[in-house]
Amino acid sequence: MAATGYKARHRYARITARKARVVADMIRGEGVNRALEILEFSPQRAATMYLRVLRSAVANASQDEGVNVNRMVISDCRADDGPLLQGRIRWRPGPQGRAMPFRKRTSHLTVVVEELTEGATSDRASRAPAAVAQPETPAAEASEPEAIEAETVESETDPAVVTDQPAAETVEETAADEATTEEDEKESS
């Protein structure tokens, strides 16, 4: 394998580099098989151009018998500015008799693939956030209920805490108190 990987280029592609960079950013650091899937279903016009360039880079790598094509990773993917089409600015009519310039831009699309070495991960895999939750220790579980209880005690004793609805115990106590006062009134009358 070459020190810099296997390269393929599409020079003078009839697309602006700014539009092509969006697609280049999508596949940079991905595995070759995953990148082929992304490009296959991507709606951008640059995706079909990069698809052809990526297939060419993989074909270049497959010429070397010691390379496992399924372990290839896109190490570099660029869209550099190319010259203007026919090297000149075009003109079109503008308002009030003026002429407005416009540029037909080109770009150079480059893809470099390398074989993933043992123990190494692709750029995307190393940058992805860890989705696996860390196991909790028994000490951490024991401290959580204490923290919850402390918050509960503070809110009950804090006079600034005002609730719209009374607690369930208060409603039951109020109903019991009303019943006893009604009985007291009947007895006294």
C-alpha positions in Angstrom: 0.0 0.0 0.0 1.2 3.5 -0.8 2.0 5.7 2.2 -0.7 8.2 1.2 -3.4 5.7 0.2 -5.1 5.2 -3.1 -6.3 8.3 -4.9 -8.8 9.1 -7.6 -9.7 12.6 -8.9 -12.3 14.1 -11.1 -10.8 17.3 -12.5 -12.8 20.1 -14.0 -16.1 18.8 -12.6 -18.9 21.1 -13.7 -20.2 21.9 -10.2 -19.2 24.6 -7.8 -16.8 23.5 -5.0 -19.1 24.9 -2.4 -21.9 22.6 -3.4 -19.6 19.6 -3.7 -18.1 20.2 -0.2 -21.4 19.3 1.4 -21.2 15.8 0.0 -17.5 15.5 0.7 -18.2 16.3 4.4 -20.9 13.6 4.5 -18.5 10.8 3.5 -15.2 11.9 4.9 -14.0 9.4 7.5 -16.6 6.8 6.7 -15.9 3.2 5.6 -16.1 2.6 1.8 -19.2 0.4 2.0 -21.1 2.9 4.2 -20.0 5.8 1.9 -21.2 4.0 -1.2 -24.7 3.6 0.5 -24.7 7.3 1.5 -23.9 8.4 -2.0 -26.3 6.0 -3.6 -29.3 7.6 -1.8 -28.1 11.2 -1.5 -30.2 13.6 -3.6 -27.4 16.1 -4.2 -26.0 16.3 -7.7 -22.4 16.1 -6.4 -23.2 12.7 -4.9 -23.2 10.9 -8.3 -19.9 12.6 -9.1 -18.3 11.5 -5.9 -19.8 8.0 -6.3 -17.9 7.6 -9.6 -14.7 9.0 -8.0 -15.0 6.7 -5.0 -15.5 3.6 -7.1 -12.4 4.6 -9.1 -10.4 4.9 -5.9 -11.5 1.5 -4.7 -10.7 0.0 -8.1 -7.2 1.6 -7.8 -6.8 0.0 -4.4 -8.0 -3.4 -5.6 -5.1 -3.6 -8.1 -2.9 -4.2 -5.1 -3.4 -7.8 -4.0 -2.5 -7.3 -0.4 -5.4 -4.9 0.2 -8.7 -5.9 1.7 -11.2 -3.6 0.0 -13.9 -4.2 2.6 -11.6 -2.6 5.3 -11.1 0.6 3.3 -11.8 4.0 4.9 -12.0 7.4 3.2 -9.1 9.2 4.7 -9.4 12.4 2.6 -12.2 13.8 0.5 -11.9 17.3 -1.0 -13.5 19.7 -3.4 -11.0 22.2 -4.6 -11.8 25.2 -6.8 -11.1 24.8 -10.5 -10.9 27.4 -13.2 -14.0 29.2 -14.7 -15.5 27.5 -17.6 -13.6 28.6 -20.7 -11.6 30.8 -18.4 -13.9 33.8 -18.5 -16.8 35.6 -16.9 -20.2 35.5 -18.7 -22.7 38.4 -18.9 -26.4 38.5 -18.8 -28.9 41.3 -19.0 -29.6 43.2 -15.8 -32.1 45.9 -14.8 -32.3 49.2 -16.6 -30.0 48.2 -19.4 -27.1 47.1 -17.2 -25.0 43.9 -17.7 -24.6 41.5 -14.8 -21.6 39.1 -14.6 -21.9 35.5 -13.6 -19.3 32.7 -13.3 -19.6 29.2 -14.5 -17.4 27.5 -11.9 -15.7 24.1 -12.0 -14.0 22.1 -9.2 -11.6 19.3 -8.7 -13.0 16.4 -6.6 -10.5 14.2 -4.8 -11.0 11.0 -2.8 -8.2 9.1 -1.0 -8.9 5.7 0.6 -6.7 3.8 3.0 -6.9 0.4 4.5 -8.0 0.4 8.2 -5.2 -1.1 10.3 -5.7 -3.6 13.1 -6.9 -1.9 16.3 -7.6 1.4 14.6 -11.0 2.9 14.2 -12.4 5.2 11.5 -12.6 9.0 12.2 -16.4 8.9 12.4 -16.3 6.0 15.0 -13.8 7.8 17.2 -15.8 11.1 17.0 -19.2 9.5 17.7 -20.5 10.0 21.2 -20.6 7.0 23.4 -24.1 5.5 23.3 -23.4 2.9 26.1 -24.5 4.0 29.5 -21.9 3.7 32.3 -22.8 1.1 34.9 -23.7 2.7 38.2 -21.9 1.9 41.4 -23.7 0.9 44.6 -22.4 4.1 46.3 -23.9 6.3 43.6 -27.3 4.5 44.0 -27.2 5.0 47.8 -26.5 8.7 47.5 -29.4 9.3 45.0 -32.3 8.6 47.5 -30.6 10.8 50.1 -30.4 13.6 47.7 -34.1 13.2 46.8 -35.1 13.2 50.4 -33.1 16.3 51.2 -34.8 18.1 48.3 -38.2 17.0 49.6 -37.5 18.1 53.2 -36.3 21.5 52.0 -39.4 22.1 49.9 -41.8 21.2 52.7 -40.1 23.5 55.2 -39.7 26.4 52.8 -42.6 28.8 53.3 -41.9 30.3 49.9 -43.1 27.1 48.1 -46.8 27.6 47.3 -48.8 24.9 45.6 -52.1 25.4 43.9 -53.6 22.1 45.0 -53.5 20.9 48.7 -51.8 17.6 49.4 -54.0 14.5 49.6 -53.6 14.2 53.3 -54.8 17.8 53.8 -58.0 17.1 51.8 -58.7 14.0 53.8 -58.1 15.8 57.1 -60.3 18.7 56.0 -63.1 16.3 55.2 -62.7 14.6 58.5 -62.6 17.9 60.4 -65.8 19.1 58.6 -67.6 15.8 59.6 -66.6 16.2 63.3 -67.7 19.9 63.3 -71.1 18.9 61.8 -71.5 16.3 64.5 -70.6 18.8 67.2 -73.1 21.3 65.9 -75.9 18.6 65.9 -75.1 17.6 69.5 -75.0 21.2 70.7 -78.4 22.0 69.1 
